[in-house]
Amino acid sequence: MLSKKIASALNEQIEMEGYASNYYLAAASWCDSKSLQGCASFLLRHADEERMHMMKLFSYINDAGGHAVVPAFKQPPEKFKSLLELFEDIFKHELKVTDAINNLVELCLKEKDYATNHFLQWYVEEQHEEEKLFRTILDKIKLLEGEGPRGIYWIDRELASMKPAS
């Protein structure tokens, strides 16, 4: 049986994953409005992935005897100064998610909830992949930054073919 403390912490993670999904949707819309369809397509796929992360937590809580709660999500930003700023913000958010997952793992070990700790190991690996993915994207954007519109064009093409981390 899932403790109330663990269930509450997992429900907070549901909110974080849901916000991430909405954030990626908002970012995709901004990219689409700037004719960056490759970036928009990549971010839409990523929004779906984040929703899957949320639903995986949702199901786990209920399956483990807790009660998953559908949270309200805060409004993500609608506008960005540049593609670089957008992906820097995404990377910062992914670092926050990593911290949150690590804190969940720490709580599970403290509470001796080894089943939930085992479940969370998928998220630990996923966050490693997410950080690597967005660090790579940022590196590419920075590498091509001096190329002006041509660099943005190449990034857009690159992201059109990139898949989310998992």
Secondary structure as a PSIPRED ss2 file (coil, helix, strand):
# PSIPRED VFORMAT (PSIPRED V4.0)

   1 M C   1.000  0.000  0.000
   2 L C   1.000  0.000  0.000
   3 S C   1.000  0.000  0.000
   4 K H   0.000  1.000  0.000
   5 K H   0.000  1.000  0.000
   6 I H   0.000  1.000  0.000
   7 A H   0.000  1.000  0.000
   8 S H   0.000  1.000  0.000
   9 A H   0.000  1.000  0.000
  10 L H   0.000  1.000  0.000
  11 N H   0.000  1.000  0.000
  12 E H   0.000  1.000  0.000
  13 Q H   0.000  1.000  0.000
  14 I H   0.000  1.000  0.000
  15 E H   0.000  1.000  0.000
  16 M H   0.000  1.000  0.000
  17 E H   0.000  1.000  0.000
  18 G H   0.000  1.000  0.000
  19 Y H   0.000  1.000  0.000
  20 A H   0.000  1.000  0.000
  21 S H   0.000  1.000  0.000
  22 N H   0.000  1.000  0.000
  23 Y H   0.000  1.000  0.000
  24 Y H   0.000  1.000  0.000
  25 L H   0.000  1.000  0.000
  26 A H   0.000  1.000  0.000
  27 A H   0.000  1.000  0.000
  28 A H   0.000  1.000  0.000
  29 S H   0.000  1.000  0.000
  30 W H   0.000  1.000  0.000
  31 C H   0.000  1.000  0.000
  32 D H   0.000  1.000  0.000
  33 S H   0.000  1.000  0.000
  34 K C   1.000  0.000  0.000
  35 S C   1.000  0.000  0.000
  36 L C   1.000  0.000  0.000
  37 Q H   0.000  1.000  0.000
  38 G H   0.000  1.000  0.000
  39 C H   0.000  1.000  0.000
  40 A H   0.000  1.000  0.000
  41 S H   0.000  1.000  0.000
  42 F H   0.000  1.000  0.000
  43 L H   0.000  1.000  0.000
  44 L H   0.000  1.000  0.000
  45 R H   0.000  1.000  0.000
  46 H H   0.000  1.000  0.000
  47 A H   0.000  1.000  0.000
  48 D H   0.000  1.000  0.000
  49 E H   0.000  1.000  0.000
  50 E H   0.000  1.000  0.000
  51 R H   0.000  1.000  0.000
  52 M H   0.000  1.000  0.000
  53 H H   0.000  1.000  0.000
  54 M H   0.000  1.000  0.000
  55 M H   0.000  1.000  0.000
  56 K H   0.000  1.000  0.000
  57 L H   0.000  1.000  0.000
  58 F H   0.000  1.000  0.000
  59 S H   0.000  1.000  0.000
  60 Y H   0.000  1.000  0.000
  61 I H   0.000  1.000  0.000
  62 N H   0.000  1.000  0.000
  63 D H   0.000  1.000  0.000
  64 A C   1.000  0.000  0.000
  65 G C   1.000  0.000  0.000
  66 G C   1.000  0.000  0.000
  67 H C   1.000  0.000  0.000
  68 A C   1.000  0.000  0.000
  69 V C   1.000  0.000  0.000
  70 V C   1.000  0.000  0.000
  71 P C   1.000  0.000  0.000
  72 A C   1.000  0.000  0.000
  73 F C   1.000  0.000  0.000
  74 K C   1.000  0.000  0.000
  75 Q C   1.000  0.000  0.000
  76 P C   1.000  0.000  0.000
  77 P C   1.000  0.000  0.000
  78 E C   1.000  0.000  0.000
  79 K C   1.000  0.000  0.000
  80 F C   1.000  0.000  0.000
  81 K C   1.000  0.000  0.000
  82 S C   1.000  0.000  0.000
  83 L H   0.000  1.000  0.000
  84 L H   0.000  1.000  0.000
  85 E H   0.000  1.000  0.000
  86 L H   0.000  1.000  0.000
  87 F H   0.000  1.000  0.000
  88 E H   0.000  1.000  0.000
  89 D H   0.000  1.000  0.000
  90 I H   0.000  1.000  0.000
  91 F H   0.000  1.000  0.000
  92 K H   0.000  1.000  0.000
  93 H H   0.000  1.000  0.000
  94 E H   0.000  1.000  0.000
  95 L H   0.000  1.000  0.000
  96 K H   0.000  1.000  0.000
  97 V H   0.000  1.000  0.000
  98 T H   0.000  1.000  0.000
  99 D H   0.000  1.000  0.000
 100 A H   0.000  1.000  0.000
 101 I H   0.000  1.000  0.000
 102 N H   0.000  1.000  0.000
 103 N H   0.000  1.000  0.000
 104 L H   0.000  1.000  0.000
 105 V H   0.000  1.000  0.000
 106 E H   0.000  1.000  0.000
 107 L H   0.000  1.000  0.000
 108 C H   0.000  1.000  0.000
 109 L H   0.000  1.000  0.000
 110 K H   0.000  1.000  0.000
 111 E H   0.000  1.000  0.000
 112 K C   1.000  0.000  0.000
 113 D C   1.000  0.000  0.000
 114 Y H   0.000  1.000  0.000
 115 A H   0.000  1.000  0.000
 116 T H   0.000  1.000  0.000
 117 N H   0.000  1.000  0.000
 118 H H   0.000  1.000  0.000
 119 F H   0.000  1.000  0.000
 120 L H   0.000  1.000  0.000
 121 Q H   0.000  1.000  0.000
 122 W H   0.000  1.000  0.000
 123 Y H   0.000  1.000  0.000
 124 V H   0.000  1.000  0.000
 125 E H   0.000  1.000  0.000
 126 E H   0.000  1.000  0.000
 127 Q H   0.000  1.000  0.000
 128 H H   0.000  1.000  0.000
 129 E H   0.000  1.000  0.000
 130 E H   0.000  1.000  0.000
 131 E H   0.000  1.000  0.000
 132 K H   0.000  1.000  0.000
 133 L H   0.000  1.000  0.000
 134 F H   0.000  1.000  0.000
 135 R H   0.000  1.000  0.000
 136 T H   0.000  1.000  0.000
 137 I H   0.000  1.000  0.000
 138 L H   0.000  1.000  0.000
 139 D H   0.000  1.000  0.000
 140 K H   0.000  1.000  0.000
 141 I H   0.000  1.000  0.000
 142 K H   0.000  1.000  0.000
 143 L H   0.000  1.000  0.000
 144 L H   0.000  1.000  0.000
 145 E H   0.000  1.000  0.000
 146 G H   0.000  1.000  0.000
 147 E H   0.000  1.000  0.000
 148 G C   1.000  0.000  0.000
 149 P H   0.000  1.000  0.000
 150 R H   0.000  1.000  0.000
 151 G H   0.000  1.000  0.000
 152 I H   0.000  1.000  0.000
 153 Y H   0.000  1.000  0.000
 154 W H   0.000  1.000  0.000
 155 I H   0.000  1.000  0.000
 156 D H   0.000  1.000  0.000
 157 R H   0.000  1.000  0.000
 158 E H   0.000  1.000  0.000
 159 L H   0.000  1.000  0.000
 160 A H   0.000  1.000  0.000
 161 S H   0.000  1.000  0.000
 162 M C   1.000  0.000  0.000
 163 K C   1.000  0.000  0.000
 164 P C   1.000  0.000  0.000
 165 A C   1.000  0.000  0.000
 166 S C   1.000  0.000  0.000
